[in-house]
């Protein structure tokens, strides 16, 4: 629930979403350079898939829902298993 509250701007910024997703990728890339963890590479792929879906006129809210769920799973997977 907290994730959706924090990510509310992604739902509201339909006009600027591609720019926001590119910014997210920049942050993920910077984290990759610091940590060199495969989870950041996988996260960039998730964001790129979302960009493709949105540009192909997929359901916007569902695309953002999918993005948030997959990113959360990828970035927190190690915490769940340990």
C-alpha positions as CSV (number, residue, x, y, z in Angstrom):
1,X,0.0,0.0,0.0
2,X,2.8,2.4,0.9
3,X,4.5,1.7,-2.5
4,X,1.3,2.9,-4.3
5,X,1.0,6.0,-2.2
6,X,4.6,6.9,-3.0
7,X,4.3,6.1,-6.7
8,X,1.0,8.1,-7.1
9,X,2.8,10.6,-9.3
10,X,3.5,7.9,-11.9
11,X,-0.3,7.4,-12.3
12,X,-0.9,11.1,-12.6
13,X,1.9,12.1,-15.0
14,X,0.7,10.3,-18.2
15,X,2.2,13.0,-20.4
16,X,5.6,12.8,-18.8
17,X,5.8,9.1,-18.0
18,X,8.5,8.3,-20.6
19,X,10.8,10.9,-19.1
20,X,10.0,9.6,-15.6
21,X,10.8,6.1,-16.6
22,X,14.1,7.2,-18.2
23,X,15.0,9.0,-14.9
24,X,14.2,5.8,-13.0
25,X,16.6,4.0,-15.3
26,X,19.3,6.5,-14.6
27,X,18.9,5.9,-10.9
28,X,19.0,2.2,-11.4
29,X,22.2,2.5,-13.6
30,X,23.9,4.6,-10.9
31,X,23.0,2.0,-8.3
32,X,24.4,-0.7,-10.6
33,X,27.7,1.2,-10.8
34,X,27.9,1.4,-7.0
35,X,26.7,-2.1,-6.2
36,X,27.2,-4.2,-9.4
37,X,24.2,-6.3,-8.7
38,X,22.2,-8.1,-11.4
39,X,18.9,-6.9,-9.8
40,X,19.6,-3.5,-11.2
41,X,20.1,-4.8,-14.7
42,X,16.8,-6.8,-14.4
43,X,15.1,-3.7,-13.1
44,X,16.2,-1.6,-16.1
45,X,14.7,-4.3,-18.3
46,X,11.4,-4.1,-16.4
47,X,11.3,-0.3,-16.9
48,X,12.1,-0.7,-20.7
49,X,9.3,-3.3,-21.1
50,X,6.9,-0.8,-19.4
51,X,8.0,1.9,-21.8
52,X,7.3,-0.3,-24.7
53,X,3.8,-1.2,-23.4
54,X,2.9,2.4,-22.8
55,X,4.1,3.4,-26.2
56,X,2.0,0.6,-27.7
57,X,-1.1,2.0,-26.1
58,X,-1.5,-0.7,-23.5
59,X,-3.7,0.1,-20.5
60,X,-1.7,2.8,-18.7
61,X,-2.7,2.0,-15.1
62,X,-2.2,-1.7,-15.6
63,X,1.3,-1.0,-17.0
64,X,2.2,1.1,-14.0
65,X,0.8,-1.6,-11.6
66,X,2.9,-4.2,-13.4
67,X,6.0,-2.0,-13.3
68,X,5.7,-1.4,-9.6
69,X,5.0,-5.0,-8.7
70,X,7.9,-6.4,-10.8
71,X,10.3,-3.7,-9.5
72,X,9.4,-4.4,-5.9
73,X,9.8,-8.2,-6.4
74,X,13.2,-7.7,-8.2
75,X,14.6,-5.2,-5.7
76,X,13.3,-7.0,-2.6
77,X,13.7,-10.6,-3.6
78,X,16.8,-11.2,-1.5
79,X,15.1,-9.8,1.6
80,X,12.1,-12.1,1.1
81,X,14.3,-15.3,0.8
82,X,16.5,-14.5,3.7
